[in-house]
Amino acid sequence: MAGFVTQFIAVGMSNYIVGSFMIPMTEEFGWTRAEFSASRSIGQLVLAGTGFLIGSHIDRHGGRPFILVGGVILSVSCFALGSITSLSQWLVLNGVMLTMGAAMIGNLVVNVTLGKWFVEHRGRAVALAGMGISLAGIVLPPLTSWLVDQFGWRESWQILGYAAAVAALPMALIVRRKPEDHDLHPDGKSTQEVEAGGDHAAKADYAKSMTRAQAMRTSSFYFLVLAFGLFQISITVMLIQTIPLMTDAGYSRLIASSMISLSSIPAFLSKPFWGLLIDRYNPKRLAAVGAAVTGLSVMLIVFSVSRQMDFLVYGAFLMMGIGWGGLLPLQEVIWASFFGRRYLGSVRSTAMPFTFGMSALGPVLVAGYYDLYGNYDLALLLIGVCNMASAIMLFRMKDTDVLASRARKEIAPS
């Protein structure tokens, strides 16, 4: 429950609502779309940096203090955006402060915590919590566009700031660090089940855990960083650029904002199925499928939107949502299966500057291409190619267990 709600707020406020503000804010201030989008590129770097700083502390202290502090920072920053008067204020409040708050209540805190509580059912747990992200994509873009149209962009930021505080802060009371702190066992195993050997998977996962230093000495670490960085670019770009892409092609703001909601419906509905598949089949090959589906859908969006082929447009956004639905649970389970749960916070947070550094370039480069050439076509096709490259890398990676066992033999604990 807590992971569902906090991810709804964190990702929703930092990513899903931004596109609804682009046109009214750039028109009022005379900013270019690249200048507006720079806040999210900055945000990706801030997200990575914040995660790097707090990752090992999540391992030691749990997520509760970070959700409390992060919820306050996010809510205050969101409210303050209603009073900005300059580009520098926009970049600081949206790119730095709001994103810092989102990082402290979002994916890293939630998924590291879930990774410690679940081993055998990790895929399903992460997928169910991640449904909050997809629900944000269904609800927030059209809701935010309606708020902006009815009350103006300034008042809308303030309304959203209040709502974020009310929803996020109580969730800190629910979060616990790990089951062992409360004389419990991963996956809800009873003491009798553990004594009968029912915790074999949890013990093996704990035993194979690598420290940050050990993980960074493996080639697997960098392959995963590159593969998921290329996969993630499509999300950071499409969340910001879908509304201007569609409105430039002649669609209304309501239809344009609804496309993100449309893609979020299959992302929401498919997550439980991704979770079940992850717990049964090879997750890296499933991730390759998800990346390929996403890449093909982005290419189809470029083709169909420019020609106003509505049936293909809707189908492409639905298809993209299926690919997006698998990214979060697949990524978190793959990282945990490679490197174990004991030091998961520090390992995942170390990867974030690399992964988010890559995806940070996407929004500003795509917007910069638009400012130069007046369209998004070639830039978005390249985003689709990035996803296809990610699919190839994930499919060809060696088996996680082989890599992990080899690394444990070659690397002494540090």
Secondary structure, 3 states (H helix, E strand, C coil): CHHHHHHHHHHHHHHHCHHHHHHHHHHHHCCCHHHHHHHHHHHHHHHHHHHHHHHHHHHHHCCHHHHHHHHHHHHHHHHHHHHCCCHHHHHHHHHHHHHHHHHHHCHHHHHHHHHHHCCCCHHHHHHHHHHHHHHHHHHHHHHHHHHHHHHCHHHHHHHHHHHHHHHHHHHHHCCCCCHHHHCCCHHHCCHHHHHCCCCHHHHHHHHCCCCHHHHHCCHHHHHHHHHHHHHHHHHHHHHHHHHHHHHHCCCCHHHHHHHHHHHHHHHHHHHHHHHHHHHHCCHHHHHHHHHHHHHHHHHHHHHHHHCCCHHHHHHHHHHHHHHHHHHHHHHHHHHHHHHCCCCHHHHHHHHHHHHHHHHHHHHHHHHHHHHHHCCCHHHHHHHHHHHHHHHHHHHHCCCHHHHHHHHHHHCCCC
